Amino acid sequence: IVIYFGQSAELTGLKGEELVSVPTPISSRELWELLQQRHPRLAVLRGHVVLAVAQQYIPIAEQLVVLRDGDEVAVVPPLSGG
């Protein structure tokens, strides 16, 4: 399950969605690219977004992620405010 927060929810028009057929292990960069392919408007967040898998923040890099049934992937854009 992918959960979109803040601007990522606005850009996708979704609060969440099921992902099927995601290879695992997958790098966090490949996972982000897969999400961008599904929702090209997410590209504006590139370099500013963080992913969380099973409630653990991970940088978008070559780090391998093993997704298990029921894992949540959160797309967390930068927070605004002051």
PDB file with SEQRES, HELIX, SHEET and CRYST1 records, atoms N, CA, C and O in Angstrom:
SEQRES   1 A   82  ILE VAL ILE TYR PHE GLY GLN SER ALA GLU LEU THR GLY          
SEQRES   2 A   82  LEU LYS GLY GLU GLU LEU VAL SER VAL PRO THR PRO ILE          
SEQRES   3 A   82  SER SER ARG GLU LEU TRP GLU LEU LEU GLN GLN ARG HIS          
SEQRES   4 A   82  PRO ARG LEU ALA VAL LEU ARG GLY HIS VAL VAL LEU ALA          
SEQRES   5 A   82  VAL ALA GLN GLN TYR ILE PRO ILE ALA GLU GLN LEU VAL          
SEQRES   6 A   82  VAL LEU ARG ASP GLY ASP GLU VAL ALA VAL VAL PRO PRO          
SEQRES   7 A   82  LEU SER GLY GLY                                              
HELIX    1 AA1 GLY A    6  THR A   12  1                                   7    
HELIX    2 AA2 SER A   28  ARG A   38  1                                  11    
HELIX    3 AA3 PRO A   40  LEU A   45  5                                   6    
SHEET    1 AA1 4 VAL A   2  TYR A   4  0                                        
SHEET    2 AA1 4 VAL A  73  VAL A  76  1                                        
SHEET    3 AA1 4 VAL A  50  VAL A  53 -1                                        
SHEET    4 AA1 4 GLN A  56  ILE A  58 -1                                        
SHEET    1 AA2 2 ILE A  26  SER A  27  0                                        
SHEET    2 AA2 2 LEU A  64  VAL A  65 -1                                        
CRYST1    1.000    1.000    1.000  90.00  90.00  90.00 P 1           1          
ATOM      1  N   ILE A   1       0.856  -1.175   0.000  1.00  0.00           N  
ATOM      2  CA  ILE A   1       0.000   0.000   0.000  1.00  0.00           C  
ATOM      3  C   ILE A   1       0.899   1.235   0.000  1.00  0.00           C  
ATOM      4  O   ILE A   1       1.866   1.310   0.759  1.00  0.00           O  
ATOM      5  N   VAL A   2       0.576   2.185  -0.846  1.00  0.00           N  
ATOM      6  CA  VAL A   2       1.299   3.458  -0.868  1.00  0.00           C  
ATOM      7  C   VAL A   2       0.362   4.526  -0.313  1.00  0.00           C  
ATOM      8  O   VAL A   2      -0.797   4.627  -0.716  1.00  0.00           O  
ATOM      9  N   ILE A   3       0.880   5.310   0.607  1.00  0.00           N  
ATOM     10  CA  ILE A   3       0.115   6.402   1.205  1.00  0.00           C  
ATOM     11  C   ILE A   3       0.793   7.708   0.801  1.00  0.00           C  
ATOM     12  O   ILE A   3       2.003   7.867   0.957  1.00  0.00           O  
ATOM     13  N   TYR A   4       0.003   8.631   0.284  1.00  0.00           N  
ATOM     14  CA  TYR A   4       0.526   9.928  -0.154  1.00  0.00           C  
ATOM     15  C   TYR A   4       0.141  10.999   0.858  1.00  0.00           C  
ATOM     16  O   TYR A   4      -1.010  11.078   1.289  1.00  0.00           O  
ATOM     17  N   PHE A   5       1.117  11.822   1.231  1.00  0.00           N  
ATOM     18  CA  PHE A   5       0.887  12.901   2.184  1.00  0.00           C  
ATOM     19  C   PHE A   5       1.122  14.253   1.518  1.00  0.00           C  
ATOM     20  O   PHE A   5       1.899  14.365   0.570  1.00  0.00           O  
ATOM     21  N   GLY A   6       0.444  15.267   2.023  1.00  0.00           N  
ATOM     22  CA  GLY A   6       0.671  16.650   1.598  1.00  0.00           C  
ATOM     23  C   GLY A   6       0.615  16.842   0.099  1.00  0.00           C  
ATOM     24  O   GLY A   6      -0.340  16.441  -0.565  1.00  0.00           O  
ATOM     25  N   GLN A   7       1.659  17.466  -0.418  1.00  0.00           N  
ATOM     26  CA  GLN A   7       1.694  17.811  -1.840  1.00  0.00           C  
ATOM     27  C   GLN A   7       1.667  16.569  -2.723  1.00  0.00           C  
ATOM     28  O   GLN A   7       1.145  16.625  -3.836  1.00  0.00           O  
ATOM     29  N   SER A   8       2.219  15.446  -2.253  1.00  0.00           N  
ATOM     30  CA  SER A   8       2.181  14.239  -3.080  1.00  0.00           C  
ATOM     31  C   SER A   8       0.740  13.755  -3.268  1.00  0.00           C  
ATOM     32  O   SER A   8       0.401  13.228  -4.328  1.00  0.00           O  
ATOM     33  N   ALA A   9      -0.103  13.928  -2.257  1.00  0.00           N  
ATOM     34  CA  ALA A   9      -1.523  13.571  -2.391  1.00  0.00           C  
ATOM     35  C   ALA A   9      -2.212  14.499  -3.377  1.00  0.00           C  
ATOM     36  O   ALA A   9      -3.046  14.064  -4.171  1.00  0.00           O  
ATOM     37  N   GLU A  10      -1.858  15.787  -3.325  1.00  0.00           N  
ATOM     38  CA  GLU A  10      -2.448  16.746  -4.259  1.00  0.00           C  
ATOM     39  C   GLU A  10      -2.040  16.425  -5.697  1.00  0.00           C  
ATOM     40  O   GLU A  10      -2.859  16.501  -6.612  1.00  0.00           O  
ATOM     41  N   LEU A  11      -0.776  16.067  -5.887  1.00  0.00           N  
ATOM     42  CA  LEU A  11      -0.273  15.804  -7.245  1.00  0.00           C  
ATOM     43  C   LEU A  11      -0.836  14.517  -7.840  1.00  0.00           C  
ATOM     44  O   LEU A  11      -1.065  14.439  -9.047  1.00  0.00           O  
ATOM     45  N   THR A  12      -1.060  13.504  -6.998  1.00  0.00           N  
ATOM     46  CA  THR A  12      -1.585  12.238  -7.510  1.00  0.00           C  
ATOM     47  C   THR A  12      -3.107  12.216  -7.520  1.00  0.00           C  
ATOM     48  O   THR A  12      -3.717  11.440  -8.257  1.00  0.00           O  
ATOM     49  N   GLY A  13      -3.720  13.065  -6.704  1.00  0.00           N  
ATOM     50  CA  GLY A  13      -5.173  13.023  -6.560  1.00  0.00           C  
ATOM     51  C   GLY A  13      -5.626  11.852  -5.702  1.00  0.00           C  
ATOM     52  O   GLY A  13      -6.807  11.503  -5.681  1.00  0.00           O  
ATOM     53  N   LEU A  14      -4.671  11.246  -4.993  1.00  0.00           N  
ATOM     54  CA  LEU A  14      -4.967  10.065  -4.173  1.00  0.00           C  
ATOM     55  C   LEU A  14      -4.408  10.229  -2.771  1.00  0.00           C  
ATOM     56  O   LEU A  14      -3.406  10.912  -2.562  1.00  0.00           O  
ATOM     57  N   LYS A  15      -5.066   9.597  -1.820  1.00  0.00           N  
ATOM     58  CA  LYS A  15      -4.509   9.500  -0.465  1.00  0.00           C  
ATOM     59  C   LYS A  15      -3.724   8.199  -0.331  1.00  0.00           C  
ATOM     60  O   LYS A  15      -2.826   8.091   0.504  1.00  0.00           O  
ATOM     61  N   GLY A  16      -4.070   7.211  -1.159  1.00  0.00           N  
ATOM     62  CA  GLY A  16      -3.377   5.933  -1.105  1.00  0.00           C  
ATOM     63  C   GLY A  16      -3.787   5.048  -2.263  1.00  0.00           C  
ATOM     64  O   GLY A  16      -4.792   5.294  -2.930  1.00  0.00           O  
ATOM     65  N   GLU A  17      -2.987   4.007  -2.495  1.00  0.00           N  
ATOM     66  CA  GLU A  17      -3.303   3.048  -3.551  1.00  0.00           C  
ATOM     67  C   GLU A  17      -2.535   1.757  -3.311  1.00  0.00           C  
ATOM     68  O   GLU A  17      -1.522   1.735  -2.612  1.00  0.00           O  
ATOM     69  N   GLU A  18      -3.037   0.693  -3.901  1.00  0.00           N  
ATOM     70  CA  GLU A  18      -2.362  -0.603  -3.869  1.00  0.00           C  
ATOM     71  C   GLU A  18      -1.351  -0.652  -4.997  1.00  0.00           C  
ATOM     72  O   GLU A  18      -1.633  -0.216  -6.113  1.00  0.00           O  
ATOM     73  N   LEU A  19      -0.192  -1.175  -4.710  1.00  0.00           N  
ATOM     74  CA  LEU A  19       0.789  -1.440  -5.760  1.00  0.00           C  
ATOM     75  C   LEU A  19       0.868  -2.940  -5.946  1.00  0.00           C  
ATOM     76  O   LEU A  19       0.999  -3.694  -4.982  1.00  0.00           O  
ATOM     77  N   VAL A  20       0.788  -3.361  -7.192  1.00  0.00           N  
ATOM     78  CA  VAL A  20       0.910  -4.788  -7.483  1.00  0.00           C  
ATOM     79  C   VAL A  20       2.145  -5.012  -8.330  1.00  0.00           C  
ATOM     80  O   VAL A  20       2.574  -4.128  -9.071  1.00  0.00           O  
ATOM     81  N   SER A  21       2.701  -6.183  -8.216  1.00  0.00           N  
ATOM     82  CA  SER A  21       3.850  -6.591  -9.023  1.00  0.00           C  
ATOM     83  C   SER A  21       5.064  -5.683  -8.847  1.00  0.00           C  
ATOM     84  O   SER A  21       5.682  -5.266  -9.826  1.00  0.00           O  
ATOM     85  N   VAL A  22       5.396  -5.384  -7.611  1.00  0.00           N  
ATOM     86  CA  VAL A  22       6.617  -4.629  -7.335  1.00  0.00           C  
ATOM     87  C   VAL A  22       7.715  -5.640  -7.046  1.00  0.00           C  
ATOM     88  O   VAL A  22       7.576  -6.462  -6.140  1.00  0.00           O  
ATOM     89  N   PRO A  23       8.808  -5.590  -7.809  1.00  0.00           N  
ATOM     90  CA  PRO A  23       9.893  -6.532  -7.532  1.00  0.00           C  
ATOM     91  C   PRO A  23      10.500  -6.250  -6.163  1.00  0.00           C  
ATOM     92  O   PRO A  23      10.562  -5.101  -5.725  1.00  0.00           O  
ATOM     93  N   THR A  24      10.941  -7.299  -5.499  1.00  0.00           N  
ATOM     94  CA  THR A  24      11.582  -7.106  -4.200  1.00  0.00           C  
ATOM     95  C   THR A  24      12.723  -8.097  -4.071  1.00  0.00           C  
ATOM     96  O   THR A  24      12.530  -9.268  -4.401  1.00  0.00           O  
ATOM     97  N   PRO A  25      13.890  -7.703  -3.615  1.00  0.00           N  
ATOM     98  CA  PRO A  25      14.191  -6.354  -3.148  1.00  0.00           C  
ATOM     99  C   PRO A  25      14.242  -5.354  -4.300  1.00  0.00           C  
ATOM    100  O   PRO A  25      14.469  -5.717  -5.454  1.00  0.00           O  
ATOM    101  N   ILE A  26      14.029  -4.103  -3.958  1.00  0.00           N  
ATOM    102  CA  ILE A  26      14.056  -3.002  -4.919  1.00  0.00           C  
ATOM    103  C   ILE A  26      14.794  -1.847  -4.248  1.00  0.00           C  
ATOM    104  O   ILE A  26      14.673  -1.652  -3.038  1.00  0.00           O  
ATOM    105  N   SER A  27      15.548  -1.090  -5.019  1.00  0.00           N  
ATOM    106  CA  SER A  27      16.210   0.068  -4.407  1.00  0.00           C  
ATOM    107  C   SER A  27      15.165   1.157  -4.182  1.00  0.00           C  
ATOM    108  O   SER A  27      14.155   1.232  -4.882  1.00  0.00           O  
ATOM    109  N   SER A  28      15.434   1.986  -3.198  1.00  0.00           N  
ATOM    110  CA  SER A  28      14.498   3.077  -2.923  1.00  0.00           C  
ATOM    111  C   SER A  28      14.398   4.014  -4.122  1.00  0.00           C  
ATOM    112  O   SER A  28      13.340   4.598  -4.358  1.00  0.00           O  
ATOM    113  N   ARG A  29      15.489   4.167  -4.887  1.00  0.00           N  
ATOM    114  CA  ARG A  29      15.451   4.988  -6.098  1.00  0.00           C  
ATOM    115  C   ARG A  29      14.527   4.354  -7.157  1.00  0.00           C  
ATOM    116  O   ARG A  29      13.741   5.054  -7.794  1.00  0.00           O  
ATOM    117  N   GLU A  30      14.626   3.046  -7.336  1.00  0.00           N  
ATOM    118  CA  GLU A  30      13.762   2.359  -8.301  1.00  0.00           C  
ATOM    119  C   GLU A  30      12.298   2.431  -7.866  1.00  0.00           C  
ATOM    120  O   GLU A  30      11.407   2.568  -8.704  1.00  0.00           O  
ATOM    121  N   LEU A  31      12.053   2.338  -6.570  1.00  0.00           N  
ATOM    122  CA  LEU A  31      10.689   2.450  -6.062  1.00  0.00           C  
ATOM    123  C   LEU A  31      10.133   3.847  -6.350  1.00  0.00           C  
ATOM    124  O   LEU A  31       8.991   3.980  -6.788  1.00  0.00           O  
ATOM    125  N   TRP A  32      10.935   4.885  -6.108  1.00  0.00           N  
ATOM    126  CA  TRP A  32      10.510   6.253  -6.408  1.00  0.00           C  
ATOM    127  C   TRP A  32      10.248   6.418  -7.895  1.00  0.00           C  
ATOM    128  O   TRP A  32       9.258   7.042  -8.280  1.00  0.00           O  
ATOM    129  N   GLU A  33      11.120   5.867  -8.744  1.00  0.00           N  
ATOM    130  CA  GLU A  33      10.923   5.968 -10.190  1.00  0.00           C  
ATOM    131  C   GLU A  33       9.651   5.249 -10.627  1.00  0.00           C  
ATOM    132  O   GLU A  33       8.957   5.722 -11.527  1.00  0.00           O  
ATOM    133  N   LEU A  34       9.336   4.117 -10.007  1.00  0.00           N  
ATOM    134  CA  LEU A  34       8.104   3.395 -10.302  1.00  0.00           C  
ATOM    135  C   LEU A  34       6.893   4.263  -9.960  1.00  0.00           C  
ATOM    136  O   LEU A  34       5.924   4.309 -10.719  1.00  0.00           O  
ATOM    137  N   LEU A  35       6.950   4.947  -8.820  1.00  0.00           N  
ATOM    138  CA  LEU A  35       5.844   5.833  -8.435  1.00  0.00           C  
ATOM    139  C   LEU A  35       5.722   7.009  -9.399  1.00  0.00           C  
ATOM    140  O   LEU A  35       4.613   7.434  -9.725  1.00  0.00           O  
ATOM    141  N   GLN A  36       6.860   7.537  -9.855  1.00  0.00           N  
ATOM    142  CA  GLN A  36       6.825   8.635 -10.832  1.00  0.00           C  
ATOM    143  C   GLN A  36       6.265   8.180 -12.172  1.00  0.00           C  
ATOM    144  O   GLN A  36       5.585   8.952 -12.847  1.00  0.00           O  
ATOM    145  N   GLN A  37       6.536   6.946 -12.567  1.00  0.00           N  
ATOM    146  CA  GLN A  37       5.968   6.435 -13.817  1.00  0.00           C  
ATOM    147  C   GLN A  37       4.451   6.376 -13.720  1.00  0.00           C  
ATOM    148  O   GLN A  37       3.749   6.683 -14.683  1.00  0.00           O  
ATOM    149  N   ARG A  38       3.947   5.981 -12.556  1.00  0.00           N  
ATOM    150  CA  ARG A  38       2.495   5.913 -12.349  1.00  0.00           C  
ATOM    151  C   ARG A  38       1.882   7.308 -12.252  1.00  0.00           C  
ATOM    152  O   ARG A  38       0.746   7.529 -12.671  1.00  0.00           O  
ATOM    153  N   HIS A  39       2.645   8.244 -11.696  1.00  0.00           N  
ATOM    154  CA  HIS A  39       2.148   9.604 -11.448  1.00  0.00           C  
ATOM    155  C   HIS A  39       3.238  10.600 -11.842  1.00  0.00           C  
ATOM    156  O   HIS A  39       3.977  11.069 -10.976  1.00  0.00           O  
ATOM    157  N   PRO A  40       3.354  10.931 -13.125  1.00  0.00           N  
ATOM    158  CA  PRO A  40       4.429  11.809 -13.597  1.00  0.00           C  
ATOM    159  C   PRO A  40       4.495  13.165 -12.892  1.00  0.00           C  
ATOM    160  O   PRO A  40       5.566  13.769 -12.820  1.00  0.00           O  
ATOM    161  N   ARG A  41       3.375  13.645 -12.375  1.00  0.00           N  
ATOM    162  CA  ARG A  41       3.390  14.947 -11.698  1.00  0.00           C  
ATOM    163  C   ARG A  41       4.225  14.929 -10.423  1.00  0.00           C  
ATOM    164  O   ARG A  41       4.598  15.988  -9.919  1.00  0.00           O  
ATOM    165  N   LEU A  42       4.528  13.735  -9.887  1.00  0.00           N  
ATOM    166  CA  LEU A  42       5.373  13.639  -8.700  1.00  0.00           C  
ATOM    167  C   LEU A  42       6.801  14.118  -8.961  1.00  0.00           C  
ATOM    168  O   LEU A  42       7.545  14.397  -8.020  1.00  0.00           O  
ATOM    169  N   ALA A  43       7.182  14.213 -10.227  1.00  0.00           N  
ATOM    170  CA  ALA A  43       8.553  14.603 -10.583  1.00  0.00           C  
ATOM    171  C   ALA A  43       8.950  15.946  -9.965  1.00  0.00           C  
ATOM    172  O   ALA A  43      10.134  16.174  -9.718  1.00  0.00           O  
ATOM    173  N   VAL A  44       7.995  16.833  -9.712  1.00  0.00           N  
ATOM    174  CA  VAL A  44       8.337  18.134  -9.129  1.00  0.00           C  
ATOM    175  C   VAL A  44       8.875  17.996  -7.710  1.00  0.00           C  
ATOM    176  O   VAL A  44       9.504  18.920  -7.194  1.00  0.00           O  
ATOM    177  N   LEU A  45       8.633  16.850  -7.074  1.00  0.00           N  
ATOM    178  CA  LEU A  45       9.115  16.627  -5.711  1.00  0.00           C  
ATOM    179  C   LEU A  45      10.491  15.967  -5.676  1.00  0.00           C  
ATOM    180  O   LEU A  45      11.080  15.802  -4.608  1.00  0.00           O  
ATOM    181  N   ARG A  46      10.997  15.594  -6.845  1.00  0.00           N  
ATOM    182  CA  ARG A  46      12.286  14.894  -6.905  1.00  0.00           C  
ATOM    183  C   ARG A  46      13.356  15.679  -6.144  1.00  0.00           C  
ATOM    184  O   ARG A  46      13.504  16.885  -6.338  1.00  0.00           O  
ATOM    185  N   GLY A  47      14.085  15.001  -5.296  1.00  0.00           N  
ATOM    186  CA  GLY A  47      15.125  15.634  -4.511  1.00  0.00           C  
ATOM    187  C   GLY A  47      14.621  16.280  -3.232  1.00  0.00           C  
ATOM    188  O   GLY A  47      15.412  16.764  -2.422  1.00  0.00           O  
ATOM    189  N   HIS A  48      13.309  16.289  -3.048  1.00  0.00           N  
ATOM    190  CA  HIS A  48      12.733  16.934  -1.866  1.00  0.00           C  
ATOM    191  C   HIS A  48      11.839  15.997  -1.071  1.00  0.00           C  
ATOM    192  O   HIS A  48      11.290  16.387  -0.040  1.00  0.00           O  
ATOM    193  N   VAL A  49      11.690  14.780  -1.538  1.00  0.00           N  
ATOM    194  CA  VAL A  49      10.753  13.856  -0.921  1.00  0.00           C  
ATOM    195  C   VAL A  49      11.516  12.758  -0.190  1.00  0.00           C  
ATOM    196  O   VAL A  49      12.652  12.435  -0.537  1.00  0.00           O  
ATOM    197  N   VAL A  50      10.878  12.196   0.820  1.00  0.00           N  
ATOM    198  CA  VAL A  50      11.423  11.069   1.565  1.00  0.00           C  
ATOM    199  C   VAL A  50      10.392   9.954   1.508  1.00  0.00           C  
ATOM    200  O   VAL A  50       9.187  10.206   1.534  1.00  0.00           O  
ATOM    201  N   LEU A  51      10.872   8.731   1.430  1.00  0.00           N  
ATOM    202  CA  LEU A  51       9.978   7.583   1.504  1.00  0.00           C  
ATOM    203  C   LEU A  51      10.092   6.971   2.892  1.00  0.00           C  
ATOM    204  O   LEU A  51      11.144   7.034   3.529  1.00  0.00           O  
ATOM    205  N   ALA A  52       9.020   6.391   3.341  1.00  0.00           N  
ATOM    206  CA  ALA A  52       9.050   5.612   4.577  1.00  0.00           C  
ATOM    207  C   ALA A  52       8.465   4.248   4.242  1.00  0.00           C  
ATOM    208  O   ALA A  52       7.387   4.151   3.656  1.00  0.00           O  
ATOM    209  N   VAL A  53       9.173   3.211   4.614  1.00  0.00           N  
ATOM    210  CA  VAL A  53       8.704   1.843   4.390  1.00  0.00           C  
ATOM    211  C   VAL A  53       8.569   1.184   5.751  1.00  0.00           C  
ATOM    212  O   VAL A  53       9.522   1.125   6.528  1.00  0.00           O  
ATOM    213  N   ALA A  54       7.376   0.693   6.024  1.00  0.00           N  
ATOM    214  CA  ALA A  54       7.083   0.081   7.326  1.00  0.00           C  
ATOM    215  C   ALA A  54       7.493   1.039   8.456  1.00  0.00           C  
ATOM    216  O   ALA A  54       8.095   0.624   9.446  1.00  0.00           O  
ATOM    217  N   GLN A  55       7.162   2.305   8.292  1.00  0.00           N  
ATOM    218  CA  GLN A  55       7.369   3.377   9.263  1.00  0.00           C  
ATOM    219  C   GLN A  55       8.842   3.689   9.530  1.00  0.00           C  
ATOM    220  O   GLN A  55       9.179   4.244  10.576  1.00  0.00           O  
ATOM    221  N   GLN A  56       9.715   3.336   8.591  1.00  0.00           N  
ATOM    222  CA  GLN A  56      11.138   3.659   8.686  1.00  0.00           C  
ATOM    223  C   GLN A  56      11.495   4.567   7.515  1.00  0.00           C  
ATOM    224  O   GLN A  56      11.321   4.187   6.357  1.00  0.00           O  
ATOM    225  N   TYR A  57      11.996   5.770   7.814  1.00  0.00           N  
ATOM    226  CA  TYR A  57      12.402   6.684   6.744  1.00  0.00           C  
ATOM    227  C   TYR A  57      13.619   6.131   6.018  1.00  0.00           C  
ATOM    228  O   TYR A  57      14.551   5.614   6.634  1.00  0.00           O  
ATOM    229  N   ILE A  58      13.589   6.251   4.692  1.00  0.00           N  
ATOM    230  CA  ILE A  58      14.724   5.811   3.890  1.00  0.00           C  
ATOM    231  C   ILE A  58      15.036   6.886   2.854  1.00  0.00           C  
ATOM    232  O   ILE A  58      14.121   7.462   2.266  1.00  0.00           O  
ATOM    233  N   PRO A  59      16.310   7.157   2.627  1.00  0.00           N  
ATOM    234  CA  PRO A  59      16.673   8.115   1.584  1.00  0.00           C  
ATOM    235  C   PRO A  59      16.423   7.500   0.216  1.00  0.00           C  
ATOM    236  O   PRO A  59      16.459   6.280   0.058  1.00  0.00           O  
ATOM    237  N   ILE A  60      16.172   8.345  -0.761  1.00  0.00           N  
ATOM    238  CA  ILE A  60      16.014   7.848  -2.131  1.00  0.00           C  
ATOM    239  C   ILE A  60      17.409   7.710  -2.707  1.00  0.00           C  
ATOM    240  O   ILE A  60      18.040   8.690  -3.104  1.00  0.00           O  
ATOM    241  N   ALA A  61      17.873   6.478  -2.743  1.00  0.00           N  
ATOM    242  CA  ALA A  61      19.232   6.173  -3.175  1.00  0.00           C  
ATOM    243  C   ALA A  61      19.264   4.730  -3.653  1.00  0.00           C  
ATOM    244  O   ALA A  61      18.252   4.190  -4.101  1.00  0.00           O  
ATOM    245  N   GLU A  62      20.420   4.119  -3.556  1.00  0.00           N  
ATOM    246  CA  GLU A  62      20.566   2.734  -4.006  1.00  0.00           C  
ATOM    247  C   GLU A  62      20.289   1.734  -2.892  1.00  0.00           C  
ATOM    248  O   GLU A  62      20.466   0.531  -3.084  1.00  0.00           O  
ATOM    249  N   GLN A  63      19.861   2.213  -1.739  1.00  0.00           N  
ATOM    250  CA  GLN A  63      19.556   1.332  -0.615  1.00  0.00           C  
ATOM    251  C   GLN A  63      18.466   0.339  -1.009  1.00  0.00           C  
ATOM    252  O   GLN A  63      17.423   0.732  -1.532  1.00  0.00           O  
ATOM    253  N   LEU A  64      18.710  -0.952  -0.758  1.00  0.00           N  
ATOM    254  CA  LEU A  64      17.720  -1.969  -1.095  1.00  0.00           C  
ATOM    255  C   LEU A  64      16.638  -2.040  -0.028  1.00  0.00           C  
ATOM    256  O   LEU A  64      16.904  -1.949   1.170  1.00  0.00           O  
ATOM    257  N   VAL A  65      15.413  -2.203  -0.503  1.00  0.00           N  
ATOM    258  CA  VAL A  65      14.248  -2.304   0.366  1.00  0.00           C  
ATOM    259  C   VAL A  65      13.567  -3.631   0.045  1.00  0.00           C  
ATOM    260  O   VAL A  65      13.364  -3.966  -1.121  1.00  0.00           O  
ATOM    261  N   VAL A  66      13.220  -4.373   1.077  1.00  0.00           N  
ATOM    262  CA  VAL A  66      12.459  -5.607   0.897  1.00  0.00           C  
ATOM    263  C   VAL A  66      11.027  -5.303   1.323  1.00  0.00           C  
ATOM    264  O   VAL A  66      10.760  -4.994   2.484  1.00  0.00           O  
ATOM    265  N   LEU A  67      10.115  -5.398   0.360  1.00  0.00           N  
ATOM    266  CA  LEU A  67       8.702  -5.141   0.646  1.00  0.00           C  
ATOM    267  C   LEU A  67       8.001  -6.463   0.932  1.00  0.00           C  
ATOM    268  O   LEU A  67       8.128  -7.430   0.181  1.00  0.00           O  
ATOM    269  N   ARG A  68       7.268  -6.481   2.020  1.00  0.00           N  
ATOM    270  CA  ARG A  68       6.503  -7.670   2.397  1.00  0.00           C  
ATOM    271  C   ARG A  68       5.015  -7.345   2.282  1.00  0.00           C  
ATOM    272  O   ARG A  68       4.621  -6.179   2.298  1.00  0.00           O  
ATOM    273  N   ASP A  69       4.201  -8.384   2.167  1.00  0.00           N  
ATOM    274  CA  ASP A  69       2.755  -8.176   2.124  1.00  0.00           C  
ATOM    275  C   ASP A  69       2.329  -7.352   3.329  1.00  0.00           C  
ATOM    276  O   ASP A  69       2.702  -7.650   4.464  1.00  0.00           O  
ATOM    277  N   GLY A  70       1.555  -6.329   3.074  1.00  0.00           N  
ATOM    278  CA  GLY A  70       1.046  -5.487   4.145  1.00  0.00           C  
ATOM    279  C   GLY A  70       1.923  -4.300   4.496  1.00  0.00           C  
ATOM    280  O   GLY A  70       1.497  -3.429   5.254  1.00  0.00           O  
ATOM    281  N   ASP A  71       3.157  -4.241   3.957  1.00  0.00           N  
ATOM    282  CA  ASP A  71       4.007  -3.082   4.223  1.00  0.00           C  
ATOM    283  C   ASP A  71       3.389  -1.828   3.623  1.00  0.00           C  
ATOM    284  O   ASP A  71       2.822  -1.857   2.531  1.00  0.00           O  
ATOM    285  N   GLU A  72       3.509  -0.738   4.347  1.00  0.00           N  
ATOM    286  CA  GLU A  72       3.067   0.557   3.841  1.00  0.00           C  
ATOM    287  C   GLU A  72       4.273   1.350   3.379  1.00  0.00           C  
ATOM    288  O   GLU A  72       5.303   1.395   4.052  1.00  0.00           O  
ATOM    289  N   VAL A  73       4.130   1.973   2.218  1.00  0.00           N  
ATOM    290  CA  VAL A  73       5.136   2.892   1.704  1.00  0.00           C  
ATOM    291  C   VAL A  73       4.501   4.276   1.767  1.00  0.00           C  
ATOM    292  O   VAL A  73       3.456   4.514   1.163  1.00  0.00           O  
ATOM    293  N   ALA A  74       5.130   5.179   2.494  1.00  0.00           N  
ATOM    294  CA  ALA A  74       4.617   6.537   2.604  1.00  0.00           C  
ATOM    295  C   ALA A  74       5.488   7.466   1.781  1.00  0.00           C  
ATOM    296  O   ALA A  74       6.715   7.381   1.821  1.00  0.00           O  
ATOM    297  N   VAL A  75       4.839   8.362   1.028  1.00  0.00           N  
ATOM    298  CA  VAL A  75       5.532   9.388   0.270  1.00  0.00           C  
ATOM    299  C   VAL A  75       5.368  10.683   1.060  1.00  0.00           C  
ATOM    300  O   VAL A  75       4.274  11.238   1.158  1.00  0.00           O  
ATOM    301  N   VAL A  76       6.499  11.156   1.627  1.00  0.00           N  
ATOM    302  CA  VAL A  76       6.460  12.291   2.540  1.00  0.00           C  
ATOM    303  C   VAL A  76       7.192  13.468   1.901  1.00  0.00           C  
ATOM    304  O   VAL A  76       8.423  13.493   1.872  1.00  0.00           O  
ATOM    305  N   PRO A  77       6.438  14.447   1.388  1.00  0.00           N  
ATOM    306  CA  PRO A  77       7.066  15.636   0.799  1.00  0.00           C  
ATOM    307  C   PRO A  77       7.568  16.557   1.895  1.00  0.00           C  
ATOM    308  O   PRO A  77       7.274  16.348   3.072  1.00  0.00           O  
ATOM    309  N   PRO A  78       8.327  17.578   1.511  1.00  0.00           N  
ATOM    310  CA  PRO A  78       8.804  18.516   2.528  1.00  0.00           C  
ATOM    311  C   PRO A  78       7.623  19.188   3.231  1.00  0.00           C  
ATOM    312  O   PRO A  78       6.591  19.476   2.624  1.00  0.00           O  
ATOM    313  N   LEU A  79       7.808  19.422   4.513  1.00  0.00           N  
ATOM    314  CA  LEU A  79       6.759  20.092   5.294  1.00  0.00           C  
ATOM    315  C   LEU A  79       6.972  21.588   5.208  1.00  0.00           C  
ATOM    316  O   LEU A  79       8.103  22.074   5.225  1.00  0.00           O  
ATOM    317  N   SER A  80       5.875  22.305   5.115  1.00  0.00           N  
ATOM    318  CA  SER A  80       5.987  23.758   5.090  1.00  0.00           C  
ATOM    319  C   SER A  80       5.446  24.295   6.404  1.00  0.00           C  
ATOM    320  O   SER A  80       4.766  23.589   7.149  1.00  0.00           O  
ATOM    321  N   GLY A  81       5.743  25.492   6.662  1.00  0.00           N  
ATOM    322  CA  GLY A  81       5.251  26.101   7.894  1.00  0.00           C  
ATOM    323  C   GLY A  81       6.384  26.816   8.595  1.00  0.00           C  
ATOM    324  O   GLY A  81       7.498  26.881   8.076  1.00  0.00           O  
ATOM    325  N   GLY A  82       6.118  27.332   9.720  1.00  0.00           N  
ATOM    326  CA  GLY A  82       7.175  28.049  10.387  1.00  0.00           C  
ATOM    327  C   GLY A  82       6.898  28.260  11.764  1.00  0.00           C  
ATOM    328  O   GLY A  82       7.708  28.860  12.471  1.00  0.00           O  
TER     329      GLY A  82                                                      
END                                                                             
